[in-house]
Amino acid sequence: MHVHVQSPDGEAKFWLEPVIALAQQTGLSRREISEAQQLVQEHENDIRSAWHRHFGG
């Protein structure tokens, strides 16, 4: 399970399992990656629910 985060400057992919972790990124600063990861952590339950609604299971 993963989530993509996009901004005008680049994008990042975060794994949600087994723990939230950066999988890859392009064009983002360390600060932007950190902020994106914090947002993913804050909204983890919503992201997981949306994933299950979209992909099933």
PQR file of N, CA, C, O and H, with PARSE charges and radii, in Angstrom:
ATOM      1  N   MET A   1       0.846  -1.152   0.000 -0.4000 1.5000
ATOM      2  CA  MET A   1       0.000   0.000   0.000 -0.0000 2.0000
ATOM      3  C   MET A   1       0.907   1.235   0.000  0.5500 1.7000
ATOM      4  O   MET A   1       1.866   1.314   0.767 -0.5500 1.4000
ATOM      5  N   HIS A   2       0.590   2.186  -0.865 -0.4000 1.5000
ATOM      6  CA  HIS A   2       1.394   3.396  -0.952 -0.0000 2.0000
ATOM      7  C   HIS A   2       0.521   4.577  -1.357  0.5500 1.7000
ATOM      8  O   HIS A   2      -0.635   4.413  -1.748 -0.5500 1.4000
ATOM      9  H   HIS A   2      -0.190   2.121  -1.489  0.4000 1.0000
ATOM     10  N   VAL A   3       1.096   5.758  -1.255 -0.4000 1.5000
ATOM     11  CA  VAL A   3       0.409   6.983  -1.643 -0.0000 2.0000
ATOM     12  C   VAL A   3       1.411   7.878  -2.358  0.5500 1.7000
ATOM     13  O   VAL A   3       2.590   7.923  -2.009 -0.5500 1.4000
ATOM     14  H   VAL A   3       2.035   5.891  -0.938  0.4000 1.0000
ATOM     15  N   HIS A   4       0.916   8.592  -3.369 -0.4000 1.5000
ATOM     16  CA  HIS A   4       1.732   9.560  -4.097 -0.0000 2.0000
ATOM     17  C   HIS A   4       1.364  10.962  -3.624  0.5500 1.7000
ATOM     18  O   HIS A   4       0.193  11.270  -3.405 -0.5500 1.4000
ATOM     19  H   HIS A   4      -0.042   8.555  -3.653  0.4000 1.0000
ATOM     20  N   VAL A   5       2.377  11.802  -3.470 -0.4000 1.5000
ATOM     21  CA  VAL A   5       2.197  13.193  -3.066 -0.0000 2.0000
ATOM     22  C   VAL A   5       2.820  14.048  -4.159  0.5500 1.7000
ATOM     23  O   VAL A   5       3.976  13.845  -4.531 -0.5500 1.4000
ATOM     24  H   VAL A   5       3.329  11.552  -3.647  0.4000 1.0000
ATOM     25  N   GLN A   6       2.049  15.009  -4.676 -0.4000 1.5000
ATOM     26  CA  GLN A   6       2.550  15.855  -5.758 -0.0000 2.0000
ATOM     27  C   GLN A   6       2.514  17.321  -5.361  0.5500 1.7000
ATOM     28  O   GLN A   6       1.656  17.761  -4.597 -0.5500 1.4000
ATOM     29  H   GLN A   6       1.110  15.174  -4.374  0.4000 1.0000
ATOM     30  N   SER A   7       3.471  18.062  -5.903 -0.4000 1.5000
ATOM     31  CA  SER A   7       3.503  19.511  -5.756 -0.0000 2.0000
ATOM     32  C   SER A   7       3.969  20.076  -7.091  0.5500 1.7000
ATOM     33  O   SER A   7       4.385  19.319  -7.967 -0.5500 1.4000
ATOM     34  H   SER A   7       4.168  17.704  -6.524  0.4000 1.0000
ATOM     35  N   PRO A   8       3.906  21.379  -7.258 -0.5600 1.5000
ATOM     36  CA  PRO A   8       4.399  21.960  -8.517  0.2800 2.0000
ATOM     37  C   PRO A   8       5.884  21.660  -8.765  0.5500 1.7000
ATOM     38  O   PRO A   8       6.332  21.652  -9.912 -0.5500 1.4000
ATOM     39  N   ASP A   9       6.643  21.413  -7.691 -0.4000 1.5000
ATOM     40  CA  ASP A   9       8.089  21.204  -7.821 -0.0000 2.0000
ATOM     41  C   ASP A   9       8.500  19.757  -8.036  0.5500 1.7000
ATOM     42  O   ASP A   9       9.604  19.495  -8.515 -0.5500 1.4000
ATOM     43  H   ASP A   9       6.279  21.419  -6.759  0.4000 1.0000
ATOM     44  N   GLY A  10       7.626  18.806  -7.687 -0.4000 1.5000
ATOM     45  CA  GLY A  10       8.011  17.404  -7.804 -0.0000 2.0000
ATOM     46  C   GLY A  10       6.979  16.497  -7.183  0.5500 1.7000
ATOM     47  O   GLY A  10       5.828  16.880  -6.972 -0.5500 1.4000
ATOM     48  H   GLY A  10       6.730  19.018  -7.297  0.4000 1.0000
ATOM     49  N   GLU A  11       7.414  15.287  -6.895 -0.4000 1.5000
ATOM     50  CA  GLU A  11       6.497  14.322  -6.292 -0.0000 2.0000
ATOM     51  C   GLU A  11       7.265  13.313  -5.449  0.5500 1.7000
ATOM     52  O   GLU A  11       8.483  13.169  -5.553 -0.5500 1.4000
ATOM     53  H   GLU A  11       8.348  14.976  -7.067  0.4000 1.0000
ATOM     54  N   ALA A  12       6.501  12.626  -4.611 -0.4000 1.5000
ATOM     55  CA  ALA A  12       7.084  11.601  -3.749 -0.0000 2.0000
ATOM     56  C   ALA A  12       6.095  10.451  -3.630  0.5500 1.7000
ATOM     57  O   ALA A  12       4.886  10.625  -3.782 -0.5500 1.4000
ATOM     58  H   ALA A  12       5.511  12.743  -4.527  0.4000 1.0000
ATOM     59  N   LYS A  13       6.639   9.277  -3.355 -0.4000 1.5000
ATOM     60  CA  LYS A  13       5.833   8.086  -3.108 -0.0000 2.0000
ATOM     61  C   LYS A  13       6.205   7.586  -1.725  0.5500 1.7000
ATOM     62  O   LYS A  13       7.383   7.427  -1.405 -0.5500 1.4000
ATOM     63  H   LYS A  13       7.621   9.136  -3.231  0.4000 1.0000
ATOM     64  N   PHE A  14       5.183   7.338  -0.902 -0.4000 1.5000
ATOM     65  CA  PHE A  14       5.398   6.843   0.445 -0.0000 2.0000
ATOM     66  C   PHE A  14       4.743   5.485   0.605  0.5500 1.7000
ATOM     67  O   PHE A  14       3.572   5.310   0.269 -0.5500 1.4000
ATOM     68  H   PHE A  14       4.226   7.467  -1.162  0.4000 1.0000
ATOM     69  N   TRP A  15       5.497   4.523   1.118 -0.4000 1.5000
ATOM     70  CA  TRP A  15       4.922   3.245   1.517 -0.0000 2.0000
ATOM     71  C   TRP A  15       4.143   3.481   2.793  0.5500 1.7000
ATOM     72  O   TRP A  15       4.549   4.289   3.628 -0.5500 1.4000
ATOM     73  H   TRP A  15       6.448   4.665   1.391  0.4000 1.0000
ATOM     74  N   LEU A  16       3.025   2.785   2.955 -0.4000 1.5000
ATOM     75  CA  LEU A  16       2.257   2.859   4.192 -0.0000 2.0000
ATOM     76  C   LEU A  16       2.489   1.646   5.073  0.5500 1.7000
ATOM     77  O   LEU A  16       2.152   1.656   6.257 -0.5500 1.4000
ATOM     78  H   LEU A  16       2.695   2.129   2.276  0.4000 1.0000
ATOM     79  N   GLU A  17       3.063   0.604   4.497 -0.4000 1.5000
ATOM     80  CA  GLU A  17       3.295  -0.637   5.238 -0.0000 2.0000
ATOM     81  C   GLU A  17       4.700  -1.142   4.963  0.5500 1.7000
ATOM     82  O   GLU A  17       5.172  -1.010   3.834 -0.5500 1.4000
ATOM     83  H   GLU A  17       3.337   0.596   3.535  0.4000 1.0000
ATOM     84  N   PRO A  18       5.378  -1.704   5.924 -0.5600 1.5000
ATOM     85  CA  PRO A  18       4.911  -1.957   7.286  0.2800 2.0000
ATOM     86  C   PRO A  18       4.865  -0.685   8.134  0.5500 1.7000
ATOM     87  O   PRO A  18       4.151  -0.633   9.135 -0.5500 1.4000
ATOM     88  N   VAL A  19       5.627   0.342   7.735 -0.4000 1.5000
ATOM     89  CA  VAL A  19       5.567   1.654   8.385 -0.0000 2.0000
ATOM     90  C   VAL A  19       5.603   2.708   7.279  0.5500 1.7000
ATOM     91  O   VAL A  19       6.005   2.414   6.153 -0.5500 1.4000
ATOM     92  H   VAL A  19       6.208   0.299   6.922  0.4000 1.0000
ATOM     93  N   ILE A  20       5.188   3.915   7.593 -0.4000 1.5000
ATOM     94  CA  ILE A  20       5.242   4.991   6.607 -0.0000 2.0000
ATOM     95  C   ILE A  20       6.700   5.318   6.331  0.5500 1.7000
ATOM     96  O   ILE A  20       7.463   5.647   7.239 -0.5500 1.4000
ATOM     97  H   ILE A  20       4.861   4.154   8.508  0.4000 1.0000
ATOM     98  N   ALA A  21       7.078   5.222   5.049 -0.4000 1.5000
ATOM     99  CA  ALA A  21       8.471   5.460   4.666 -0.0000 2.0000
ATOM    100  C   ALA A  21       8.531   5.977   3.237  0.5500 1.7000
ATOM    101  O   ALA A  21       7.723   5.584   2.395 -0.5500 1.4000
ATOM    102  H   ALA A  21       6.458   4.955   4.311  0.4000 1.0000
ATOM    103  N   LEU A  22       9.477   6.847   2.968 -0.4000 1.5000
ATOM    104  CA  LEU A  22       9.682   7.373   1.626 -0.0000 2.0000
ATOM    105  C   LEU A  22      10.183   6.263   0.713  0.5500 1.7000
ATOM    106  O   LEU A  22      11.175   5.601   1.017 -0.5500 1.4000
ATOM    107  H   LEU A  22      10.133   7.166   3.652  0.4000 1.0000
ATOM    108  N   ALA A  23       9.497   6.065  -0.400 -0.4000 1.5000
ATOM    109  CA  ALA A  23       9.912   5.058  -1.376 -0.0000 2.0000
ATOM    110  C   ALA A  23      10.774   5.707  -2.456  0.5500 1.7000
ATOM    111  O   ALA A  23      11.815   5.170  -2.835 -0.5500 1.4000
ATOM    112  H   ALA A  23       8.691   6.603  -0.647  0.4000 1.0000
ATOM    113  N   GLN A  24      10.338   6.856  -2.946 -0.4000 1.5000
ATOM    114  CA  GLN A  24      11.102   7.582  -3.965 -0.0000 2.0000
ATOM    115  C   GLN A  24      10.589   9.004  -4.039  0.5500 1.7000
ATOM    116  O   GLN A  24       9.485   9.305  -3.584 -0.5500 1.4000
ATOM    117  H   GLN A  24       9.493   7.293  -2.638  0.4000 1.0000
ATOM    118  N   GLN A  25      11.407   9.883  -4.620 -0.4000 1.5000
ATOM    119  CA  GLN A  25      10.986  11.265  -4.793 -0.0000 2.0000
ATOM    120  C   GLN A  25      11.785  11.903  -5.915  0.5500 1.7000
ATOM    121  O   GLN A  25      12.904  11.487  -6.216 -0.5500 1.4000
ATOM    122  H   GLN A  25      12.303   9.638  -4.990  0.4000 1.0000
ATOM    123  N   THR A  26      11.198  12.910  -6.523 -0.4000 1.5000
ATOM    124  CA  THR A  26      11.893  13.691  -7.537 -0.0000 2.0000
ATOM    125  C   THR A  26      11.530  15.159  -7.349  0.5500 1.7000
ATOM    126  O   THR A  26      10.355  15.506  -7.235 -0.5500 1.4000
ATOM    127  H   THR A  26      10.289  13.247  -6.278  0.4000 1.0000
ATOM    128  N   GLY A  27      12.538  16.010  -7.318 -0.4000 1.5000
ATOM    129  CA  GLY A  27      12.340  17.448  -7.337 -0.0000 2.0000
ATOM    130  C   GLY A  27      11.949  18.112  -6.036  0.5500 1.7000
ATOM    131  O   GLY A  27      11.764  19.329  -6.019 -0.5500 1.4000
ATOM    132  H   GLY A  27      13.493  15.728  -7.410  0.4000 1.0000
ATOM    133  N   LEU A  28      11.814  17.373  -4.939 -0.4000 1.5000
ATOM    134  CA  LEU A  28      11.400  17.971  -3.681 -0.0000 2.0000
ATOM    135  C   LEU A  28      12.599  18.186  -2.759  0.5500 1.7000
ATOM    136  O   LEU A  28      13.547  17.400  -2.746 -0.5500 1.4000
ATOM    137  H   LEU A  28      11.965  16.385  -4.953  0.4000 1.0000
ATOM    138  N   SER A  29      12.528  19.269  -1.992 -0.4000 1.5000
ATOM    139  CA  SER A  29      13.582  19.531  -1.009 -0.0000 2.0000
ATOM    140  C   SER A  29      13.362  18.628   0.203  0.5500 1.7000
ATOM    141  O   SER A  29      12.306  18.013   0.353 -0.5500 1.4000
ATOM    142  H   SER A  29      11.758  19.907  -2.003  0.4000 1.0000
ATOM    143  N   ARG A  30      14.370  18.559   1.056 -0.4000 1.5000
ATOM    144  CA  ARG A  30      14.232  17.766   2.287 -0.0000 2.0000
ATOM    145  C   ARG A  30      13.067  18.281   3.133  0.5500 1.7000
ATOM    146  O   ARG A  30      12.319  17.499   3.719 -0.5500 1.4000
ATOM    147  H   ARG A  30      15.228  19.058   0.934  0.4000 1.0000
ATOM    148  N   ARG A  31      12.925  19.590   3.187 -0.4000 1.5000
ATOM    149  CA  ARG A  31      11.837  20.178   3.961 -0.0000 2.0000
ATOM    150  C   ARG A  31      10.479  19.766   3.389  0.5500 1.7000
ATOM    151  O   ARG A  31       9.567  19.424   4.143 -0.5500 1.4000
ATOM    152  H   ARG A  31      13.533  20.225   2.711  0.4000 1.0000
ATOM    153  N   GLU A  32      10.341  19.798   2.074 -0.4000 1.5000
ATOM    154  CA  GLU A  32       9.077  19.409   1.445 -0.0000 2.0000
ATOM    155  C   GLU A  32       8.770  17.930   1.678  0.5500 1.7000
ATOM    156  O   GLU A  32       7.619  17.558   1.907 -0.5500 1.4000
ATOM    157  H   GLU A  32      11.081  20.076   1.462  0.4000 1.0000
ATOM    158  N   ILE A  33       9.792  17.097   1.618 -0.4000 1.5000
ATOM    159  CA  ILE A  33       9.604  15.663   1.882 -0.0000 2.0000
ATOM    160  C   ILE A  33       9.151  15.454   3.319  0.5500 1.7000
ATOM    161  O   ILE A  33       8.235  14.674   3.579 -0.5500 1.4000
ATOM    162  H   ILE A  33      10.727  17.399   1.432  0.4000 1.0000
ATOM    163  N   SER A  34       9.789  16.149   4.248 -0.4000 1.5000
ATOM    164  CA  SER A  34       9.433  16.040   5.657 -0.0000 2.0000
ATOM    165  C   SER A  34       7.989  16.488   5.884  0.5500 1.7000
ATOM    166  O   SER A  34       7.243  15.830   6.609 -0.5500 1.4000
ATOM    167  H   SER A  34      10.533  16.783   4.036  0.4000 1.0000
ATOM    168  N   GLU A  35       7.597  17.591   5.276 -0.4000 1.5000
ATOM    169  CA  GLU A  35       6.231  18.092   5.418 -0.0000 2.0000
ATOM    170  C   GLU A  35       5.233  17.108   4.809  0.5500 1.7000
ATOM    171  O   GLU A  35       4.168  16.865   5.377 -0.5500 1.4000
ATOM    172  H   GLU A  35       8.203  18.126   4.687  0.4000 1.0000
ATOM    173  N   ALA A  36       5.580  16.545   3.656 -0.4000 1.5000
ATOM    174  CA  ALA A  36       4.695  15.572   3.011 -0.0000 2.0000
ATOM    175  C   ALA A  36       4.537  14.333   3.889  0.5500 1.7000
ATOM    176  O   ALA A  36       3.428  13.824   4.052 -0.5500 1.4000
ATOM    177  H   ALA A  36       6.445  16.742   3.195  0.4000 1.0000
ATOM    178  N   GLN A  37       5.635  13.852   4.449 -0.4000 1.5000
ATOM    179  CA  GLN A  37       5.561  12.669   5.297 -0.0000 2.0000
ATOM    180  C   GLN A  37       4.715  12.951   6.540  0.5500 1.7000
ATOM    181  O   GLN A  37       3.962  12.086   6.986 -0.5500 1.4000
ATOM    182  H   GLN A  37       6.536  14.266   4.316  0.4000 1.0000
ATOM    183  N   GLN A  38       4.833  14.133   7.088 -0.4000 1.5000
ATOM    184  CA  GLN A  38       4.026  14.489   8.249 -0.0000 2.0000
ATOM    185  C   GLN A  38       2.540  14.504   7.876  0.5500 1.7000
ATOM    186  O   GLN A  38       1.706  14.041   8.653 -0.5500 1.4000
ATOM    187  H   GLN A  38       5.444  14.837   6.726  0.4000 1.0000
ATOM    188  N   LEU A  39       2.205  15.026   6.704 -0.4000 1.5000
ATOM    189  CA  LEU A  39       0.811  15.030   6.259 -0.0000 2.0000
ATOM    190  C   LEU A  39       0.286  13.610   6.059  0.5500 1.7000
ATOM    191  O   LEU A  39      -0.849  13.301   6.423 -0.5500 1.4000
ATOM    192  H   LEU A  39       2.883  15.403   6.072  0.4000 1.0000
ATOM    193  N   VAL A  40       1.120  12.752   5.478 -0.4000 1.5000
ATOM    194  CA  VAL A  40       0.712  11.355   5.294 -0.0000 2.0000
ATOM    195  C   VAL A  40       0.445  10.715   6.658  0.5500 1.7000
ATOM    196  O   VAL A  40      -0.538   9.995   6.826 -0.5500 1.4000
ATOM    197  H   VAL A  40       2.042  13.003   5.182  0.4000 1.0000
ATOM    198  N   GLN A  41       1.310  10.975   7.617 -0.4000 1.5000
ATOM    199  CA  GLN A  41       1.125  10.407   8.961 -0.0000 2.0000
ATOM    200  C   GLN A  41      -0.142  10.938   9.611  0.5500 1.7000
ATOM    201  O   GLN A  41      -0.880  10.181  10.242 -0.5500 1.4000
ATOM    202  H   GLN A  41       2.109  11.560   7.480  0.4000 1.0000
ATOM    203  N   GLU A  42      -0.402  12.231   9.461 -0.4000 1.5000
ATOM    204  CA  GLU A  42      -1.589  12.833  10.068 -0.0000 2.0000
ATOM    205  C   GLU A  42      -2.882  12.300   9.453  0.5500 1.7000
ATOM    206  O   GLU A  42      -3.907  12.226  10.131 -0.5500 1.4000
ATOM    207  H   GLU A  42       0.197  12.846   8.948  0.4000 1.0000
ATOM    208  N   HIS A  43      -2.839  11.932   8.183 -0.4000 1.5000
ATOM    209  CA  HIS A  43      -4.042  11.509   7.462 -0.0000 2.0000
ATOM    210  C   HIS A  43      -4.012  10.022   7.102  0.5500 1.7000
ATOM    211  O   HIS A  43      -4.730   9.582   6.204 -0.5500 1.4000
ATOM    212  H   HIS A  43      -2.006  11.992   7.633  0.4000 1.0000
ATOM    213  N   GLU A  44      -3.188   9.257   7.800 -0.4000 1.5000
ATOM    214  CA  GLU A  44      -3.004   7.847   7.477 -0.0000 2.0000
ATOM    215  C   GLU A  44      -4.323   7.077   7.435  0.5500 1.7000
ATOM    216  O   GLU A  44      -4.551   6.305   6.504 -0.5500 1.4000
ATOM    217  H   GLU A  44      -2.604   9.614   8.529  0.4000 1.0000
ATOM    218  N   ASN A  45      -5.182   7.270   8.410 -0.4000 1.5000
ATOM    219  CA  ASN A  45      -6.441   6.522   8.441 -0.0000 2.0000
ATOM    220  C   ASN A  45      -7.322   6.856   7.244  0.5500 1.7000
ATOM    221  O   ASN A  45      -7.924   5.962   6.649 -0.5500 1.4000
ATOM    222  H   ASN A  45      -4.998   7.897   9.166  0.4000 1.0000
ATOM    223  N   ASP A  46      -7.403   8.139   6.887 -0.4000 1.5000
ATOM    224  CA  ASP A  46      -8.190   8.546   5.719 -0.0000 2.0000
ATOM    225  C   ASP A  46      -7.605   7.965   4.437  0.5500 1.7000
ATOM    226  O   ASP A  46      -8.346   7.521   3.560 -0.5500 1.4000
ATOM    227  H   ASP A  46      -6.914   8.865   7.370  0.4000 1.0000
ATOM    228  N   ILE A  47      -6.288   7.967   4.327 -0.4000 1.5000
ATOM    229  CA  ILE A  47      -5.620   7.435   3.133 -0.0000 2.0000
ATOM    230  C   ILE A  47      -5.881   5.937   3.013  0.5500 1.7000
ATOM    231  O   ILE A  47      -6.190   5.440   1.930 -0.5500 1.4000
ATOM    232  H   ILE A  47      -5.686   8.328   5.039  0.4000 1.0000
ATOM    233  N   ARG A  48      -5.756   5.224   4.122 -0.4000 1.5000
ATOM    234  CA  ARG A  48      -6.017   3.775   4.109 -0.0000 2.0000
ATOM    235  C   ARG A  48      -7.472   3.481   3.725  0.5500 1.7000
ATOM    236  O   ARG A  48      -7.731   2.561   2.949 -0.5500 1.4000
ATOM    237  H   ARG A  48      -5.504   5.628   5.001  0.4000 1.0000
ATOM    238  N   SER A  49      -8.408   4.247   4.256 -0.4000 1.5000
ATOM    239  CA  SER A  49      -9.817   4.039   3.920 -0.0000 2.0000
ATOM    240  C   SER A  49     -10.064   4.289   2.439  0.5500 1.7000
ATOM    241  O   SER A  49     -10.767   3.518   1.786 -0.5500 1.4000
ATOM    242  H   SER A  49      -8.198   4.994   4.886  0.4000 1.0000
ATOM    243  N   ALA A  50      -9.487   5.366   1.905 -0.4000 1.5000
ATOM    244  CA  ALA A  50      -9.647   5.670   0.486 -0.0000 2.0000
ATOM    245  C   ALA A  50      -9.012   4.580  -0.376  0.5500 1.7000
ATOM    246  O   ALA A  50      -9.561   4.214  -1.415 -0.5500 1.4000
ATOM    247  H   ALA A  50      -8.916   5.993   2.435  0.4000 1.0000
ATOM    248  N   TRP A  51      -7.872   4.066   0.042 -0.4000 1.5000
ATOM    249  CA  TRP A  51      -7.196   2.987  -0.688 -0.0000 2.0000
ATOM    250  C   TRP A  51      -8.122   1.767  -0.781  0.5500 1.7000
ATOM    251  O   TRP A  51      -8.299   1.190  -1.853 -0.5500 1.4000
ATOM    252  H   TRP A  51      -7.425   4.364   0.886  0.4000 1.0000
ATOM    253  N   HIS A  52      -8.703   1.390   0.352 -0.4000 1.5000
ATOM    254  CA  HIS A  52      -9.566   0.213   0.376 -0.0000 2.0000
ATOM    255  C   HIS A  52     -10.836   0.434  -0.453  0.5500 1.7000
ATOM    256  O   HIS A  52     -11.309  -0.489  -1.117 -0.5500 1.4000
ATOM    257  H   HIS A  52      -8.559   1.859   1.223  0.4000 1.0000
ATOM    258  N   ARG A  53     -11.386   1.643  -0.417 -0.4000 1.5000
ATOM    259  CA  ARG A  53     -12.564   1.922  -1.250 -0.0000 2.0000
ATOM    260  C   ARG A  53     -12.212   1.839  -2.730  0.5500 1.7000
ATOM    261  O   ARG A  53     -13.002   1.339  -3.530 -0.5500 1.4000
ATOM    262  H   ARG A  53     -11.002   2.393   0.123  0.4000 1.0000
ATOM    263  N   HIS A  54     -11.043   2.320  -3.092 -0.4000 1.5000
ATOM    264  CA  HIS A  54     -10.640   2.345  -4.504 -0.0000 2.0000
ATOM    265  C   HIS A  54     -10.212   0.976  -5.017  0.5500 1.7000
ATOM    266  O   HIS A  54     -10.626   0.558  -6.098 -0.5500 1.4000
ATOM    267  H   HIS A  54     -10.401   2.727  -2.442  0.4000 1.0000
ATOM    268  N   PHE A  55      -9.388   0.281  -4.249 -0.4000 1.5000
ATOM    269  CA  PHE A  55      -8.809  -0.976  -4.708 -0.0000 2.0000
ATOM    270  C   PHE A  55      -9.528  -2.209  -4.169  0.5500 1.7000
ATOM    271  O   PHE A  55      -9.285  -3.324  -4.631 -0.5500 1.4000
ATOM    272  H   PHE A  55      -9.052   0.621  -3.370  0.4000 1.0000
ATOM    273  N   GLY A  56     -10.405  -2.010  -3.201 -0.4000 1.5000
ATOM    274  CA  GLY A  56     -11.120  -3.156  -2.616 -0.0000 2.0000
ATOM    275  C   GLY A  56     -10.327  -3.787  -1.485  0.5500 1.7000
ATOM    276  O   GLY A  56      -9.142  -3.508  -1.301 -0.5500 1.4000
ATOM    277  H   GLY A  56     -10.603  -1.105  -2.826  0.4000 1.0000
ATOM    278  N   GLY A  57     -11.002  -4.639  -0.737 -0.4000 1.5000
ATOM    279  CA  GLY A  57     -10.321  -5.345   0.348 -0.0000 2.0000
ATOM    280  C   GLY A  57     -10.585  -4.703   1.616  0.5500 1.7000
ATOM    281  O   GLY A  57     -10.094  -5.155   2.651 -0.5500 1.4000
ATOM    282  H   GLY A  57     -11.965  -4.866  -0.887  0.4000 1.0000
TER
END
